Amino acid sequence: MTNNAVLTLRASLNEEIFSYLDLLLPDYDEQVKAGDLLFLLSQKIDCNNRINAELAAMAKTLYDYWFVQFDFPDTNGKPYKSSGGKMVYNATLKREIPAGWKDKQLCQIANITMGTSPTGDSLNDSGDGVEFFQGSTDFGWQFPTVRQYTTQPARMAKRGDILLSVRAPVGDLNVAHIDCCIGRGLAALNSKDGFDGFLFYVMQYFKMVFDRRNSEGTTFGSITKDDLHSLPLAYPSTDLLKKYNDIVSEYNQMVFTRSIENQQLARLRDWLLPLLMNGQVTVA
């Protein structure tokens, strides 16, 4: 780089300053090959994201159809409510639910761990200790992004647990792809009966409720342990839950596989970019 005096006196960059910069780039043909490779990696990541979005939409649509509209398959394979299935008024939920269903609180169907933050001097970004997620700022599309570690983990979430933001924005969701420590901005949930696919979309439904109340002026800055534990829901039969979970578990596994692949592809892309641009590696 030349003319350092000019650069140090300038308050901002402009075209004239850039004219002083000497760039070391590989030959044009190598630049094209590198660009093509990076483009293909980005295209694969985008394709995986679109497939994941479709799979998640399918699982949510099925949840809405079966557990919100109550048009799950009856004994004849027909939509239950639309085909005249018996509905019974539930005083706790203050609405009609299918006959045989029960009202339950969230703590009755889910193991819930409220996060708590470790000491500040235990936190680091050098990989020392256990992966730590403080809140929804660490959330990605499906899985959180590791930014910090702690050598003194307090509350842990297990791989596969649902991570729920309990501070504004309340209700945001991710899934723990590793065992991790969670801070006070998060809670970790898993199904007591093994129906995590159902539980995930139950929490998505509650997220819609929180968002609607926010839009009506009832702001949720946070949700307490007692409020979270006491969230009410209509709980179906075990047979129906198993049918739903069998379907959604396949979707979730495909989403998980593609999401992990995307993380690996993104790391590969970011690692290759500077090496390709300075000529340390070339594309055959």
LINZI-V867441 format. One record per pair of residues at least 4 apart in sequence whose C-alpha atoms are under 6 Angstrom apart, sorted by sequence separation. I is the first residue (numbers start at 0). J is the second residue. D is the distance in Angstrom with one decimal. If there is no record, write none. Layout:
I_J_D / I_J_D
This chain:
30_34_6.0 / 34_38_6.0 / 62_66_5.5 / 63_67_4.8 / 64_68_5.2 / 65_69_4.8 / 72_76_4.7 / 73_77_5.3 / 78_82_5.7 / 80_84_4.8 / 89_93_5.6 / 105_109_6.0 / 139_143_4.9 / 165_169_4.9 / 190_194_5.5 / 213_217_4.9 / 240_244_6.0 / 241_245_6.0 / 244_248_5.6 / 251_255_6.0 / 254_258_6.0 / 261_265_6.0 / 271_275_5.9 / 65_70_4.9 / 72_77_5.1 / 79_84_4.9 / 89_94_5.6 / 138_143_4.1 / 164_169_5.2 / 190_195_5.1 / 212_217_5.2 / 213_218_4.7 / 274_279_5.0 / 275_280_5.4 / 64_70_5.6 / 65_71_4.1 / 72_78_5.0 / 73_79_5.0 / 88_94_5.5 / 89_95_5.7 / 137_143_5.3 / 164_170_5.3 / 274_280_5.7 / 71_78_5.4 / 72_79_5.8 / 88_95_4.0 / 137_144_5.5 / 163_170_5.9 / 164_171_5.2 / 70_78_4.4 / 71_79_5.6 / 87_95_5.0 / 163_171_5.9 / 70_79_4.7 / 86_95_5.8 / 87_96_5.4 / 163_172_4.9 / 70_80_5.3 / 86_96_5.3 / 87_97_6.0 / 162_172_5.6 / 69_80_5.7 / 86_97_4.4 / 87_98_5.6 / 162_173_5.1 / 86_98_5.4 / 162_174_5.5 / 85_98_5.7 / 161_174_4.7 / 160_174_5.8 / 159_174_6.0 / 160_175_5.4 / 131_147_5.5 / 159_175_5.2 / 131_148_4.9 / 158_175_5.1 / 159_176_5.9 / 130_148_4.5 / 158_176_5.1 / 166_184_5.4 / 129_148_5.2 / 158_177_4.4 / 165_184_5.5 / 0_20_5.5 / 128_148_5.7 / 129_149_5.3 / 158_178_4.7 / 164_184_5.9 / 165_185_5.4 / 0_21_5.9 / 128_149_5.2 / 157_178_4.4 / 164_185_4.7 / 126_148_5.9 / 128_150_4.4 / 156_178_5.7 / 163_185_5.4 / 124_147_4.7 / 156_179_5.3 / 163_186_5.1 / 123_147_5.6 / 124_148_5.9 / 155_179_5.6 / 162_186_5.8 / 123_148_5.3 / 155_180_4.4 / 162_187_4.7 / 122_148_5.5 / 154_180_5.6 / 155_181_5.9 / 161_187_5.5 / 122_149_4.5 / 154_181_5.9 / 160_187_5.9 / 161_188_5.0 / 121_149_5.1 / 152_180_5.6 / 160_188_5.6 / 121_150_5.2 / 135_164_5.7 / 160_189_5.4 / 121_151_5.9 / 142_173_5.3 / 156_187_5.8 / 141_173_5.2 / 142_174_5.3 / 117_152_6.0 / 117_153_5.8 / 170_206_4.6 / 114_154_5.6 / 131_179_5.8 / 133_181_5.9 / 196_244_5.5 / 130_179_5.1 / 131_180_4.7 / 132_181_5.1 / 133_182_4.2 / 131_181_5.8 / 134_184_4.4 / 194_244_6.0 / 133_184_5.8 / 134_185_5.4 / 196_247_5.9 / 167_220_4.9 / 166_220_5.8 / 167_221_5.8 / 166_221_4.1 / 165_221_5.4 / 165_222_5.3 / 116_182_4.2 / 114_181_5.0 / 115_182_4.5 / 116_183_5.5 / 114_182_4.6 / 115_183_4.2 / 114_183_4.4 / 114_185_5.4 / 114_186_5.3 / 113_186_4.4 / 112_186_5.5 / 112_187_5.0 / 111_187_5.8 / 111_188_4.7 / 110_188_5.5 / 110_189_5.4 / 109_189_5.5 / 109_190_4.5 / 108_190_6.0 / 109_191_5.1 / 108_191_5.4 / 106_228_4.7 / 105_228_5.4 / 105_229_5.9 / 104_229_5.1 / 105_230_5.3 / 104_230_5.3 / 104_231_4.5 / 103_231_5.7 / 103_232_5.6 / 102_232_5.7 / 102_233_4.7 / 101_233_5.7 / 102_234_5.9 / 101_234_5.2 / 100_234_5.6 / 100_235_4.8 / 58_247_5.9 / 54_250_5.9 / 51_254_5.2 / 47_257_5.9 / 44_261_5.4 / 24_277_5.9 / 25_278_5.5
